[in-house]
Amino acid sequence: MMSQGPHSLLVFVLGIIACNVSGQLSITPSKTVVEVKENNHVGDAVLNITVGPAVKGDILNVQLTEKKNCLNLRQLKLQVQCSSTCTFPIKANSVLDRESNCKTFRITVSYGMKGSVQTKTYVFILIDDNDNSPVFENRPYQTSIPENRKINSTLPGLNIHAEDADTGSNAMIAYELIPSGQVSNSNETIWRPPQPNNIPFEQLNR
């Protein structure tokens, strides 16, 4: 018979189980603004997403929603098989063009397991590629030049203007004047007639 006195020892074991009490999943990248360069290839990943924690064999249900349809996703549903985390790319099903209506666009990611659903919205900003040539306005240009006009003087009624659909340094335009029938291969931004300081009308019409 075991003694029930004050020196008796009672031994028991506590079983501790770690679990995700809140059921919340974390998603990375946590930064919601993403910069992507235009003129990608179809099938390129524009963003890689990781969701966790998970257990090997878990299935993550994903829906990607896009209103502007820049990536040609519309509403795309995925089932991602997980290990300790769940990883999947957002891929472009079309070539991104900043000069269209896709300078910025949003993708909403809905994700969850076993009935729980969470959402996160990413804002994509397209980085400009120098893929547009300058376009002259109001062509053709025509003016009359008085005889003996001095070099570097402004030509009357001739305002040449071009626009470039790119942005920033990609939209900088250098103008160059070259003689008719010649193609410029220099870095000069302007062509100036030779000396003398004025050119007689009769010389220009030889």
N, CA and C of each residue as an Amber inpcrd file, in Angstrom:
protein
   618
   0.8510000  -1.1740000   0.0000000   0.0000000   0.0000000   0.0000000
   0.8990000   1.2400000   0.0000000   0.5640000   2.2180000  -0.9290000
   1.3570000   3.4390000  -1.0260000   0.9210000   4.4080000   0.0470000
   1.9130000   5.0000000   0.6750000   1.6260000   5.9520000   1.7430000
   0.9530000   7.1840000   1.1720000   0.0030000   7.7460000   1.8950000
  -0.6910000   8.9630000   1.5090000  -0.2130000  10.1610000   2.3070000
   0.9730000  10.0360000   2.9040000   1.5050000  11.0800000   3.7660000
   1.9500000  12.2990000   2.9960000   2.5050000  13.2490000   3.7100000
   2.8980000  14.5110000   3.0860000   4.0580000  14.3820000   2.1270000
   4.7720000  13.2360000   2.2090000   5.9360000  13.0810000   1.3270000
   5.5900000  12.3220000   0.0550000   4.3290000  12.1070000  -0.2180000
   3.9370000  11.3950000  -1.4390000   4.2700000  12.2450000  -2.6600000
   4.6370000  11.6260000  -3.7870000   5.0160000  12.3240000  -5.0110000
   4.0070000  12.0030000  -6.1000000   3.4420000  13.0400000  -6.6380000
   2.4670000  12.8690000  -7.7100000   3.1420000  13.2910000  -9.0200000
   3.1960000  12.3720000  -9.9700000   3.8650000  12.6210000 -11.2390000
   2.8330000  12.6260000 -12.3530000   2.8780000  13.6520000 -13.2210000
   1.9830000  13.6660000 -14.3830000   2.7200000  14.3380000 -15.5390000
   2.2230000  14.1170000 -16.7350000   2.8540000  14.5980000 -17.9600000
   1.9040000  15.5430000 -18.6750000   2.4500000  16.6940000 -19.1290000
   1.6740000  17.6400000 -19.9230000   2.0580000  17.4730000 -21.3930000
   1.0940000  17.3010000 -22.2260000   1.3480000  17.2490000 -23.6630000
   1.1060000  18.6280000 -24.2680000   2.0940000  19.1890000 -24.9500000
   1.9880000  20.5260000 -25.5240000   1.9910000  20.4060000 -27.0430000
   0.9960000  20.9560000 -27.6790000   0.8680000  20.9050000 -29.1260000
   0.9090000  22.3300000 -29.6540000   1.8390000  22.6080000 -30.5580000
   1.9300000  23.9430000 -31.1780000   0.9690000  24.0140000 -32.3500000
   0.2420000  25.0910000 -32.4390000  -0.7000000  25.2380000 -33.5370000
  -0.9090000  26.7130000 -33.8420000  -1.4230000  26.9780000 -35.0260000
  -1.7400000  28.3440000 -35.4410000  -3.1250000  28.6800000 -34.9030000
  -3.1620000  29.2800000 -33.6980000  -4.4370000  29.5020000 -33.0240000
  -5.3350000  30.4390000 -33.8230000  -4.7410000  31.5020000 -34.3930000
  -5.5490000  32.4930000 -35.0940000  -6.0170000  32.0080000 -36.4530000
  -5.2910000  31.0270000 -37.0490000  -5.6500000  30.5570000 -38.3810000
  -5.2550000  31.5190000 -39.4780000  -4.5500000  32.6140000 -39.1480000
  -4.1590000  33.6100000 -40.1300000  -2.9050000  33.1550000 -40.8720000
  -2.8900000  33.3820000 -42.1670000  -1.7320000  33.0860000 -42.9830000
  -1.0080000  34.3830000 -43.2990000   0.3020000  34.3220000 -43.3620000
   1.0800000  35.4950000 -43.7500000   1.4560000  35.3700000 -45.2220000
   1.5680000  36.5180000 -45.8810000   1.8770000  36.5220000 -47.3080000
   3.0520000  37.4560000 -47.5580000   3.9610000  37.0340000 -48.4010000
   5.0820000  37.8760000 -48.8100000   5.1460000  37.8910000 -50.3370000
   5.5740000  39.0110000 -50.9170000   6.0850000  40.2020000 -50.2490000
   4.9800000  40.9800000 -49.5330000   5.3660000  41.5820000 -48.4120000
   4.4080000  42.3810000 -47.6600000   4.2180000  43.7540000 -48.2870000
   5.2360000  44.2270000 -49.0150000   5.1300000  45.5110000 -49.7090000
   4.0890000  45.4070000 -50.8130000   3.1770000  46.3590000 -50.8490000
   2.0460000  46.2500000 -51.7710000   2.2840000  46.9350000 -53.1130000
   3.3580000  47.7330000 -53.2360000   3.6590000  48.4080000 -54.4980000
   4.8100000  47.6770000 -55.1840000   4.5800000  47.2720000 -56.4320000
   5.5570000  46.4670000 -57.1640000   5.8920000  47.1830000 -58.4720000
   7.1840000  47.3350000 -58.7730000   7.6150000  47.9300000 -60.0310000
   7.9990000  46.8250000 -61.0190000   7.4620000  46.9330000 -62.2250000
   7.7060000  45.9330000 -63.2670000   8.0530000  46.6640000 -64.5540000
   9.0440000  46.1690000 -65.2890000   9.4170000  46.8050000 -66.5480000
   8.4980000  46.3470000 -67.6680000   8.1360000  47.2950000 -68.5310000
   7.2740000  46.9500000 -69.6620000   8.0380000  46.1260000 -70.6920000
   7.3050000  45.6420000 -71.7010000   7.8570000  44.8280000 -72.7910000
   8.4340000  43.5140000 -72.2910000   7.7510000  42.9160000 -71.3310000
   8.1260000  41.5910000 -70.8430000   7.8140000  40.5370000 -71.9050000
   8.1870000  39.3030000 -71.6190000   7.8020000  38.1800000 -72.4640000
   6.5580000  37.5150000 -71.8780000   5.7040000  37.0090000 -72.7510000
   4.5250000  36.2830000 -72.2890000   4.9760000  35.0770000 -71.4710000
   4.4050000  34.9210000 -70.2930000   4.7830000  33.8240000 -69.4060000
   5.7700000  34.2200000 -68.3430000   6.3350000  35.4360000 -68.4330000
   7.2490000  35.9070000 -67.3990000   6.5120000  36.0930000 -66.0780000
   7.2000000  35.7750000 -64.9790000   6.6390000  36.0220000 -63.6530000
   6.8550000  37.4860000 -63.2870000   5.7920000  38.1940000 -62.9760000
   5.9140000  39.5910000 -62.5550000   5.9890000  39.7070000 -61.0370000
   5.6210000  38.6340000 -60.3280000   5.7000000  38.6330000 -58.8660000
   5.6380000  37.2000000 -58.3670000   6.5220000  36.8490000 -57.4330000
   6.4890000  35.5440000 -56.7810000   5.9470000  35.7120000 -55.3680000
   4.9520000  34.9220000 -55.0130000   4.2510000  35.0570000 -53.7360000
   4.4680000  33.8100000 -52.8930000   4.6800000  34.0220000 -51.5960000
   4.8160000  32.9280000 -50.6340000   3.8010000  33.1230000 -49.5190000
   3.0630000  32.0640000 -49.1940000   2.0620000  32.0840000 -48.1310000
   2.3920000  30.9910000 -47.1330000   2.2320000  31.2880000 -45.8530000
   2.4930000  30.2860000 -44.8230000   1.9560000  30.7380000 -43.4730000
   2.0460000  29.9230000 -42.4290000   2.6670000  28.5920000 -42.4350000
   1.7480000  27.5390000 -43.0320000   2.3470000  26.4050000 -43.3910000
   1.5790000  25.3000000 -43.9520000   2.2410000  23.9940000 -43.5630000
   1.5440000  22.9230000 -43.8140000   2.0550000  21.5750000 -43.5810000
   2.1290000  20.8820000 -44.9280000   3.1480000  20.0770000 -45.1210000
   3.3080000  19.3790000 -46.3930000   2.0270000  18.6310000 -46.7480000
   1.5760000  18.8870000 -47.9680000   0.3400000  18.2640000 -48.4190000
  -0.8540000  19.1980000 -48.3770000  -0.7220000  20.3170000 -47.6590000
  -1.8110000  21.2970000 -47.6440000  -2.0460000  21.8440000 -49.0430000
  -3.2910000  22.2110000 -49.3220000  -3.6540000  22.8160000 -50.5960000
  -4.1080000  24.2440000 -50.3440000  -3.4630000  25.1720000 -50.9950000
  -3.8320000  26.5790000 -50.8940000  -4.6860000  26.9490000 -52.1070000
  -5.8700000  27.4590000 -51.8230000  -6.7580000  27.9140000 -52.8920000
  -6.5000000  29.3930000 -53.1600000  -6.2740000  29.7280000 -54.4190000
  -5.9010000  31.0940000 -54.7970000  -6.8070000  31.5640000 -55.9230000
  -7.2040000  32.8280000 -55.8420000  -7.8910000  33.4670000 -56.9640000
  -7.2500000  34.8340000 -57.2120000  -6.8420000  35.0660000 -58.4550000
  -6.2540000  36.3420000 -58.8510000  -7.2890000  37.1320000 -59.6340000
  -7.5490000  38.3620000 -59.2010000  -8.5610000  39.1960000 -59.8460000
  -7.9090000  40.4590000 -60.3750000  -8.1730000  40.7690000 -61.6320000
  -7.5830000  41.9310000 -62.2970000  -8.6820000  42.6530000 -63.0640000
  -8.8590000  43.9430000 -62.7990000  -9.9320000  44.7010000 -63.4550000
  -9.5140000  45.2200000 -64.8240000  -8.3050000  45.7690000 -64.9270000
  -7.8640000  46.3620000 -66.2000000  -7.4760000  45.3120000 -67.2360000
  -7.2030000  44.1130000 -66.7900000  -6.7960000  43.0210000 -67.6680000
  -5.4730000  43.3030000 -68.3780000  -4.5530000  43.9530000 -67.6860000
  -3.2330000  44.2230000 -68.2620000  -2.4150000  42.9480000 -68.4170000
  -2.5560000  42.0270000 -67.4690000  -1.8340000  40.7540000 -67.5350000
  -2.6460000  39.6680000 -68.2260000  -3.8710000  40.0210000 -68.6330000
  -4.7820000  39.0690000 -69.2810000  -5.1000000  37.8940000 -68.3540000
  -5.3380000  38.2360000 -67.0670000  -5.6560000  37.2020000 -66.0790000
  -7.1550000  37.0810000 -65.8490000  -7.8560000  38.2450000 -65.8520000
  -9.2700000  38.3250000 -65.4720000  -9.4330000  37.7130000 -64.0790000
 -10.1170000  36.5810000 -63.9750000 -10.2250000  35.8920000 -62.6820000
  -9.6310000  34.4950000 -62.8450000  -8.4160000  34.3470000 -62.3260000
  -7.6820000  33.0930000 -62.4800000  -7.6570000  32.3540000 -61.1530000
  -8.0920000  31.0920000 -61.1660000  -8.1130000  30.2770000 -59.9510000
  -6.9830000  29.2550000 -59.9940000  -6.2970000  29.1150000 -58.8540000
  -5.1800000  28.1890000 -58.7350000  -5.3580000  27.3280000 -57.5010000
  -4.7990000  26.1210000 -57.5450000  -4.6470000  25.2840000 -56.3600000
  -3.1590000  24.9640000 -56.2160000  -2.5880000  25.4220000 -55.1130000
  -1.1460000  25.3160000 -54.9050000  -0.8660000  24.2620000 -53.8390000
  -0.0500000  23.2800000 -54.1760000   0.3410000  22.2540000 -53.2030000
   1.5060000  22.7830000 -52.3790000   1.4120000  22.6520000 -51.0650000
   2.3500000  23.3060000 -50.1580000   3.2910000  22.3110000 -49.5010000
   4.3910000  22.8500000 -49.0090000   5.2670000  22.1130000 -48.0960000
   5.1830000  22.8380000 -46.7610000   6.2610000  23.4600000 -46.3150000
   6.1700000  24.2880000 -45.1080000   5.5810000  25.6590000 -45.4290000
   5.6600000  26.0380000 -46.7030000   5.0220000  27.2530000 -47.2130000
   4.4000000  26.9270000 -48.5690000   3.6370000  27.8730000 -49.0700000
   3.0160000  27.7200000 -50.3850000   3.5570000  28.8390000 -51.2820000
   4.1590000  28.4830000 -52.4060000   4.7740000  29.4680000 -53.2870000
   4.1850000  29.3500000 -54.6820000   3.8740000  30.5060000 -55.2700000
   3.3550000  30.5090000 -56.6380000   3.6740000  31.8490000 -57.2940000
   3.8390000  31.8670000 -58.6230000   4.1160000  33.1140000 -59.3400000
   2.8310000  33.7150000 -59.9120000   2.8450000  35.0300000 -60.0800000
   1.8440000  35.6990000 -60.9060000   2.5020000  35.9320000 -62.2560000
   1.9500000  35.3220000 -63.3010000   2.5660000  35.3860000 -64.6160000
   1.7550000  36.2780000 -65.5520000   2.4570000  36.9330000 -66.4590000
   1.8100000  37.7840000 -67.4570000   1.4150000  36.9330000 -68.6540000
   0.1490000  37.0070000 -69.0280000  -0.3210000  36.2990000 -70.2140000
  -0.3570000  37.2060000 -71.4340000   0.2130000  38.3980000 -71.3020000
   0.3140000  39.3320000 -72.4200000   1.5270000  40.2220000 -72.1870000
   1.9400000  40.9330000 -73.2280000   3.0770000  41.8470000 -73.1320000
   2.5980000  43.1590000 -72.5150000   3.2990000  43.6230000 -71.4880000
   2.9130000  44.8540000 -70.8040000   3.3930000  46.0650000 -71.5900000
   2.4920000  47.0310000 -71.7520000   2.8050000  48.2370000 -72.5100000
   2.4120000  49.4530000 -71.6810000   3.4090000  50.2130000 -71.2570000
   3.1400000  51.3700000 -70.4090000   2.3260000  52.4310000 -71.1280000
   2.5020000  52.5580000 -72.4410000   1.8200000  53.6090000 -73.1820000
   0.3580000  53.2780000 -73.4530000  -0.0790000  52.0940000 -73.1190000
  -1.5040000  51.7740000 -73.1980000  -2.1570000  52.2140000 -71.8920000
  -3.1990000  51.5460000 -71.4770000  -3.9150000  51.9200000 -70.2560000
  -3.3450000  51.2210000 -69.0300000  -2.0740000  50.8050000 -69.0930000
  -1.5220000  49.9650000 -68.0310000  -0.3110000  50.5850000 -67.3490000
  -0.2890000  51.9040000 -67.1980000   0.8030000  52.5170000 -66.4450000
   0.8090000  51.9960000 -65.0140000  -0.3820000  51.8620000 -64.4410000
  -0.5540000  51.2210000 -63.1320000  -1.7650000  50.3030000 -63.2060000
  -1.7080000  49.2060000 -62.4650000  -2.8600000  48.3050000 -62.3890000
  -2.7840000  47.5260000 -61.0840000  -3.8970000  46.9350000 -60.6990000
  -3.9940000  46.2340000 -59.4130000  -4.3460000  44.7690000 -59.6200000
  -3.7420000  43.9320000 -58.7800000  -4.0730000  42.5070000 -58.7330000
  -4.4830000  42.1870000 -57.2920000  -5.6800000  41.6560000 -57.1210000
  -6.1340000  41.2210000 -55.7990000  -5.9390000  39.7180000 -55.6750000
  -5.2380000  39.3200000 -54.6340000  -4.9570000  37.9070000 -54.3770000
  -5.8450000  37.4450000 -53.2280000  -6.7510000  36.5220000 -53.5100000
  -7.5670000  35.8850000 -52.4750000  -6.9860000  34.4960000 -52.2320000
  -6.7070000  34.1670000 -50.9720000  -6.0310000  32.9120000 -50.6710000
  -6.5300000  32.3630000 -49.3420000  -6.4970000  31.0470000 -49.2130000
  -6.9390000  30.4410000 -47.9650000  -6.9210000  28.9280000 -48.0250000
  -7.1070000  28.3320000 -46.8480000  -7.1610000  26.8750000 -46.7020000
  -8.3770000  26.5180000 -45.8530000  -8.9690000  25.4010000 -46.1610000
 -10.0180000  24.8220000 -45.3180000 -11.1280000  25.8300000 -45.0110000
 -11.5070000  26.5930000 -46.0320000 -12.6470000  27.4840000 -45.8760000
 -12.3220000  28.9070000 -45.4940000 -11.1560000  29.1610000 -44.9180000
 -10.7900000  30.5320000 -44.5390000 -10.2150000  31.2530000 -45.7560000
 -10.5900000  32.5290000 -45.9100000 -10.1420000  33.3030000 -47.0650000
  -9.5790000  34.6420000 -46.5970000  -8.4150000  35.0110000 -47.1150000
  -7.8060000  36.3140000 -46.8660000  -7.5040000  36.9580000 -48.2120000
  -7.3680000  38.2720000 -48.2270000  -7.0920000  38.9760000 -49.4770000
  -5.9590000  39.9750000 -49.2860000  -5.2380000  40.2200000 -50.3760000
  -4.2100000  41.2550000 -50.3990000  -4.1580000  41.8170000 -51.8160000
  -4.0550000  43.1360000 -51.9150000  -4.0270000  43.7950000 -53.2160000
  -2.6420000  44.3740000 -53.4750000  -2.0990000  44.0750000 -54.6350000
  -0.8110000  44.6060000 -55.0630000  -1.0240000  45.6330000 -56.1720000
  -0.3070000  46.7440000 -56.0760000  -0.3450000  47.7910000 -57.0970000
   0.9230000  47.6800000 -57.9290000   0.7700000  47.4810000 -59.2240000
   1.9030000  47.3470000 -60.1300000   2.1210000  48.6650000 -60.8770000
   3.3650000  49.1170000 -60.9030000   3.7480000  50.3230000 -61.6330000
   4.7340000  49.9170000 -62.7180000   4.4130000  50.2560000 -63.9650000
   5.2830000  49.8770000 -65.0650000   6.4390000  50.8590000 -65.2160000
   7.6490000  50.3250000 -65.3160000   8.8400000  51.1340000 -65.5550000
   8.9920000  51.3240000 -67.0610000   9.2390000  52.5580000 -67.4590000
   9.2830000  52.8910000 -68.8810000  10.4940000  52.2880000 -69.5760000
  10.2510000  51.7810000 -70.7830000  11.3170000  51.3190000 -71.6660000
  11.3430000  52.2710000 -72.8650000  12.5200000  52.5920000 -73.3610000
  12.6320000  53.5390000 -74.4710000  12.2490000  52.8350000 -75.7710000
  10.9570000  52.6590000 -75.9780000  10.4730000  51.8650000 -77.1080000
   9.6080000  52.6720000 -78.0780000   9.6300000  54.0130000 -77.9600000
   8.8370000  54.8450000 -78.8670000   9.7280000  55.8840000 -79.5340000
   9.4940000  56.1140000 -80.8080000  10.2230000  57.1400000 -81.5440000
   9.4670000  58.4610000 -81.4770000  10.1890000  59.5930000 -81.5460000
   9.5010000  60.8860000 -81.5680000   8.6080000  61.0130000 -82.7980000
   7.5100000  61.7010000 -82.6310000   6.5610000  61.9260000 -83.7280000
   6.4090000  63.4280000 -83.9230000   6.6730000  63.8920000 -85.1440000
   6.5290000  65.3080000 -85.4480000   5.0540000  65.6710000 -85.5980000
   4.7120000  66.8620000 -85.1170000   3.3530000  67.3710000 -85.2540000
   3.2680000  68.3420000 -86.4210000   2.1030000  68.4030000 -87.0260000
   1.7870000  69.3880000 -88.0770000   2.7260000  69.3120000 -89.2780000
   3.0560000  68.1020000 -89.6760000   3.8780000  67.9380000 -90.8730000
   3.0060000  68.1030000 -92.1130000   3.5520000  68.5370000 -93.2650000
   4.9530000  68.9680000 -93.4500000   5.1550000  70.4070000 -92.9760000
   6.4370000  70.7470000 -92.7170000   6.7830000  72.1010000 -92.3030000
   7.2080000  72.9090000 -93.5390000   6.7620000  74.1380000 -93.5910000
   7.0750000  74.9730000 -94.7440000   7.2150000  76.4220000 -94.2970000
   8.2240000  77.0930000 -94.8380000   8.4160000  78.5080000 -94.5190000
   9.1630000  79.1740000 -95.6600000   9.1500000  80.4910000 -95.6620000
   9.9170000  81.2770000 -96.6210000  11.0850000  81.9340000 -95.8930000
  12.2720000  81.8570000 -96.4920000  13.4750000  82.4030000 -95.8710000
  13.9270000  83.6170000 -96.6750000  13.9830000  84.7600000 -96.0570000
  14.4580000  85.9530000 -96.7810000  15.9140000  85.7880000 -97.2020000
  16.2610000  86.3750000 -98.3590000  17.6430000  86.3530000 -98.8260000
  18.5420000  87.0810000 -97.8280000  19.7810000  86.6270000 -97.7030000
  20.7790000  87.2100000 -96.8060000  20.4010000  87.0800000 -95.3270000
  19.6030000  86.0520000 -95.0010000  19.2570000  85.8100000 -93.6020000
  20.5210000  85.4430000 -92.8330000  20.7350000  86.0120000 -91.6660000
  21.9370000  85.7470000 -90.9020000  21.8840000  84.3650000 -90.2600000
  23.0700000  83.7760000 -90.1120000  23.1710000  82.4630000 -89.4650000
  22.7250000  82.5720000 -88.0100000  22.0390000  81.5380000 -87.5500000
  21.5280000  81.4090000 -86.1770000  20.3120000  82.2970000 -85.8980000
  19.8310000  82.9830000 -86.9070000  18.6080000  83.7540000 -86.7120000
  17.4020000  82.8270000 -86.7990000  16.3170000  83.2380000 -86.1840000
  15.1130000  82.4050000 -86.1510000  14.3830000  82.4880000 -87.4790000
  13.9730000  81.3370000 -87.9790000  13.2180000  81.3120000 -89.2290000
  11.7730000  81.6980000 -88.9390000  11.2160000  82.6130000 -89.6990000
   9.8700000  83.1170000 -89.4000000   8.7930000  82.0630000 -89.6440000
   7.8700000  81.9660000 -88.7030000   6.7060000  81.1040000 -88.8700000
   7.0040000  79.6240000 -88.8940000   8.1610000  79.2250000 -88.3740000
   8.5230000  77.8000000 -88.4020000   8.7870000  77.3150000 -86.9790000
   7.8240000  76.6580000 -86.4020000   7.9550000  76.0890000 -85.0580000
   7.8650000  74.5670000 -85.1680000   8.9970000  73.9130000 -85.0300000
   9.0580000  72.4550000 -85.1680000   8.8950000  71.8290000 -83.7940000
   7.9760000  70.8910000 -83.6950000   7.7060000  70.2700000 -82.3990000
   7.4340000  68.7840000 -82.5930000   8.0220000  67.9840000 -81.7180000
   7.7990000  66.5390000 -81.7370000   7.4400000  66.0610000 -80.3440000
   6.7160000  64.9590000 -80.2790000   6.3190000  64.3540000 -79.0020000
   6.8230000  62.9260000 -78.9370000   7.2190000  62.5050000 -77.7350000
   7.6590000  61.1320000 -77.5030000   6.7870000  60.5470000 -76.4080000
   6.1900000  59.3860000 -76.6700000   5.2650000  58.7780000 -75.7140000
   5.9520000  58.2110000 -74.4850000   7.2780000  58.1100000 -74.5180000
   8.0020000  57.6270000 -73.3390000   8.0450000  58.7200000 -72.2780000
   8.7190000  58.4350000 -71.1720000   8.7470000  59.3890000 -70.0680000
  10.1680000  59.5670000 -69.5530000  10.3830000  60.6520000 -68.7890000
  11.6910000  60.8960000 -68.1900000  12.7630000  61.1110000 -69.2360000
  13.9600000  60.5810000 -68.9750000  15.0710000  60.7360000 -69.9140000
  14.7990000  60.0440000 -71.2410000  13.9090000  59.0390000 -71.2470000
  13.5650000  58.3520000 -72.4960000  12.7520000  59.2300000 -73.4380000
  12.2090000  60.3290000 -72.9200000  11.3860000  61.2210000 -73.7410000
  12.1500000  62.4620000 -74.1970000  13.4440000  62.5520000 -73.8840000
  14.2330000  63.7010000 -74.3230000  14.4750000  63.6240000 -75.8300000
  14.2690000  64.7360000 -76.5040000  14.3710000  64.7830000 -77.9630000
  15.4750000  65.7480000 -78.3690000  16.3620000  65.3090000 -79.2680000
  17.3890000  66.1750000 -79.8500000  17.0280000  66.4160000 -81.3080000
  17.0340000  67.6670000 -81.7110000  16.6910000  68.0430000 -83.0840000
  17.9730000  68.2900000 -83.8840000  17.9640000  67.8860000 -85.1410000
  19.1320000  68.0780000 -86.0000000  18.6590000  68.4670000 -87.3930000
  19.2900000  69.4730000 -87.9720000  19.0010000  69.8910000 -89.3380000
  20.1330000  69.4240000 -90.2340000  19.7840000  68.7550000 -91.3220000
  20.7980000  68.2500000 -92.2440000  20.4040000  68.6420000 -93.6580000
  21.3780000  68.7520000 -94.5620000  21.0520000  69.0780000 -95.9540000
  20.1720000  68.0160000 -96.5880000  19.3280000  68.4290000 -97.4970000
  18.4290000  67.5070000 -98.1750000  19.2070000  66.4000000 -98.8610000
  18.7510000  65.1730000 -98.7030000  19.3770000  64.0260000 -99.3410000
  20.4810000  63.3950000 -98.5380000  20.8550000  63.9860000 -97.4030000
  21.9000000  63.4220000 -96.5620000  21.2980000  62.8040000 -95.3090000
  22.0010000  61.8000000 -94.7870000  21.5870000  61.1370000 -93.5420000
  22.6200000  61.4440000 -92.4780000  22.1610000  61.8790000 -91.3290000
  23.0900000  62.2430000 -90.2600000  23.6110000  61.0110000 -89.5520000
  24.9120000  60.9980000 -89.2930000  25.5000000  59.9340000 -88.4760000
  26.3730000  60.5290000 -87.3800000  26.1210000  61.7950000 -87.0480000
  26.9210000  62.4590000 -86.0250000  26.0950000  62.6620000 -84.7690000
  26.7540000  63.1600000 -83.7340000  26.0770000  63.4660000 -82.4780000
  25.6770000  64.9380000 -82.3780000  25.8820000  65.6960000 -83.4850000
  25.5050000  67.1020000 -83.4620000  23.9910000  67.2290000 -83.3790000
  23.5370000  68.1740000 -82.5880000  22.0990000  68.3660000 -82.4300000
  21.5490000  69.3990000 -83.4000000  22.4330000  70.1190000 -84.1240000
  21.9550000  71.1030000 -85.0920000  22.9860000  71.2480000 -86.2040000
  22.5110000  71.3800000 -87.4070000  23.3890000  71.6130000 -88.5490000
  23.3580000  73.0900000 -88.9030000  24.5370000  73.6760000 -89.0990000
  24.6330000  75.0870000 -89.4400000  25.2400000  75.2250000 -90.8340000
  24.7000000  76.1300000 -91.6440000  25.2670000  76.3480000 -92.9800000
  26.6970000  76.8630000 -92.8830000  27.4800000  76.6770000 -93.9080000
  28.8680000  77.1500000 -93.8870000  28.9310000  78.6690000 -93.9880000
  30.1490000  79.2040000 -93.7840000  30.3920000  80.6370000 -93.9790000
  30.1540000  80.9740000 -95.4620000  29.8390000  82.1920000 -95.8140000
  29.8600000  83.4250000 -95.0330000  28.6770000  83.5510000 -94.0910000
  28.6160000  84.6960000 -93.3950000  27.5810000  84.9050000 -92.3920000
  26.1890000  85.0270000 -92.9890000  26.1180000  85.2920000 -94.2760000
  24.8210000  85.2460000 -94.9350000  24.9940000  84.5540000 -96.2840000
  23.9210000  83.9920000 -96.7830000  23.9780000  83.2070000 -98.0130000
  23.0540000  83.8560000 -99.0370000  23.5870000  84.3260000-100.1500000
  22.7370000  84.9340000-101.1620000  21.7430000  83.9380000-101.7380000
  20.5860000  84.4290000-102.1220000  19.5490000  83.5930000-102.7070000
  20.0700000  82.8780000-103.9440000  20.9130000  83.5700000-104.7550000
  21.4210000  82.9940000-106.0030000  22.3120000  81.7890000-105.7290000
  23.0380000  81.7880000-104.5710000  23.9040000  80.6570000-104.2380000
  23.0990000  79.4280000-103.8620000  21.9740000  79.6510000-103.1630000
  21.1360000  78.5230000-102.7390000  20.4600000  77.8430000-103.9100000
  20.3360000  78.5260000-105.0650000  19.5820000  77.9850000-106.1870000
  20.4650000  77.5720000-107.3530000  21.7390000  77.3690000-107.1070000
  22.6250000  76.9010000-108.1890000  22.3130000  75.4700000-108.5350000
